[in-house]
């Protein structure tokens, strides 16, 4: 499927010179939304757990977890999870942030598929991998709907299998 036809590009958002790839238009089309879930399912069917980064598209990944009958674990920014957590700090271009994960989310040795909507920079994906590995889970793959290949961040994640549905 040509997913690019269903992803809106918003010029100069959130700041000038950024062309934001908006997947909300993909979600609004039931056929394309179903195809997205099916295509991602084929890439990660042999895992134990789906791990998703922060909150923006959680609803999207619940459907994926439901389809695969797999547990769904949320990695959130600091202070968003109500139970005991482990954390990892990661640096962005000009500031630092923290991801957290509940310490009792799953058992050591689980095979994990990390899911995010877009690979634009490597920081958050790498931080999620470090967090998952702190609990002795196995990062089976990192998965994205969109990969902005022109940014050349994949070398920072070279130790991990990376899947995406569309490249820009």
C-alpha positions in Angstrom: 0.0 0.0 0.0 1.2 3.5 -0.7 0.8 4.9 2.8 2.2 8.3 1.7 -1.2 9.0 0.0 -2.8 8.9 3.4 -0.3 10.8 5.5 -0.8 14.5 5.6 2.3 16.7 5.5 2.0 19.9 7.4 4.6 22.4 6.3 6.5 24.5 8.9 5.0 22.6 11.9 5.8 22.7 14.8 8.5 25.2 13.7 9.7 26.6 10.4 11.6 24.2 8.1 9.9 21.1 9.6 7.4 19.2 7.4 5.4 17.3 10.0 4.1 13.9 8.9 0.6 13.6 10.4 -0.8 10.1 10.7 -4.2 11.2 12.0 -5.4 11.2 8.4 -4.3 7.5 8.1 -6.3 6.7 11.2 -9.4 8.3 9.7 -9.6 5.9 6.9 -10.8 2.5 8.2 -9.4 0.5 5.3 -6.0 2.1 5.5 -6.0 1.9 9.3 -6.8 -1.9 9.1 -4.1 -2.4 6.5 -1.6 -0.6 8.7 -2.4 -2.9 11.6 -2.2 -5.9 9.4 1.2 -4.9 7.9 2.7 -4.2 11.3 1.3 -7.4 12.7 3.1 -9.4 10.0 6.4 -7.8 11.1 6.1 -8.5 14.8 3.9 -11.6 15.2 6.6 -13.6 16.9 7.0 -11.5 20.0 5.8 -11.6 23.6 5.1 -8.0 24.4 4.3 -4.7 22.5 6.0 -1.7 24.0 4.9 1.8 23.0 6.5 5.1 23.6 4.6 7.8 25.4 0.9 8.7 24.9 0.2 10.3 21.6 -0.9 7.2 19.6 -1.6 4.7 22.4 -5.0 4.0 20.9 -3.4 2.9 17.7 -1.2 0.2 19.4 -4.0 -1.2 21.6 -5.6 -2.4 18.4 -2.3 -4.0 17.3 -2.0 -5.7 20.8 -5.6 -6.9 20.5 -5.1 -8.3 17.0 -2.0 -10.2 18.1 -3.4 -11.1 21.5 -0.2 -9.7 23.1 0.3 -7.6 26.3 0.8 -3.9 25.7 3.2 -2.0 27.9 3.5 1.8 28.0 6.8 3.6 28.3 5.9 7.1 29.6 7.7 10.3 30.3 8.7 10.8 33.9 5.9 11.1 36.5 3.1 9.7 34.3 3.0 6.1 35.6 1.4 5.6 39.0 3.4 2.6 40.3 7.1 1.9 41.0 9.2 2.5 37.9 12.7 2.2 36.5 13.9 5.1 34.3 16.4 6.1 31.7 17.5 9.6 30.8 18.0 10.6 27.2 19.3 13.8 25.6 17.6 15.6 22.8 19.2 18.3 20.8 18.9 21.0 23.4 17.4 19.4 26.5 17.1 16.1 28.4 14.1 13.9 29.1 13.3 10.8 31.1 11.4 7.6 30.1 9.9 5.3 32.8 8.5 1.8 32.8 6.6 0.0 35.5 9.0 -2.5 37.2 6.5 -5.3 37.3 5.3 -4.9 33.7 6.6 -8.3 32.5 9.1 -11.1 33.2 12.8 -11.2 32.2 13.4 -12.8 28.8 10.3 -11.5 27.1 10.8 -10.7 23.4 9.7 -7.1 22.8 8.6 -5.2 19.8 9.0 -1.5 20.4 6.6 0.6 18.4 6.6 4.3 17.6 4.9 6.3 14.9 8.0 8.0 13.4 11.7 7.5 13.2 13.1 11.0 12.9 15.8 10.9 15.6 17.3 8.0 17.4 17.1 9.3 21.0 13.7 8.0 22.1 14.0 4.7 20.4 17.5 4.1 21.9 16.3 5.2 25.3 13.3 2.7 25.1 15.7 -0.1 24.2 17.9 0.7 27.2 14.9 0.8 29.5 13.5 -2.5 28.2 17.0 -4.1 28.5 17.3 -2.9 32.1 14.4 -5.4 32.9 16.2 -8.2 31.0 13.8 -8.1 28.2 14.9 -8.8 24.6 14.4 -6.1 22.0 13.3 -8.2 19.0 12.7 -5.1 16.8 12.0 -1.4 16.7 9.0 -0.6 14.5 7.7 2.6 12.9 5.0 3.6 10.5 7.3 6.3 9.0 11.1 6.3 8.7 12.6 9.7 7.7 15.6 8.0 6.1 17.2 11.3 4.9 18.1 12.0 8.5 20.5 9.0 8.6 19.8 8.0 12.2 19.8 4.2 11.7 23.5 3.8 12.4 22.7 4.8 16.0 20.4 1.9 16.2 22.5 -0.6 14.2 22.3 -3.3 16.9 18.6 -3.6 16.5 16.3 -4.8 13.8 14.3 -1.8 12.4 11.0 -2.1 10.5 9.0 0.6 8.9 6.0 0.8 6.6 6.9 3.9 4.6 10.1 5.9 4.0 10.6 9.5 3.2 
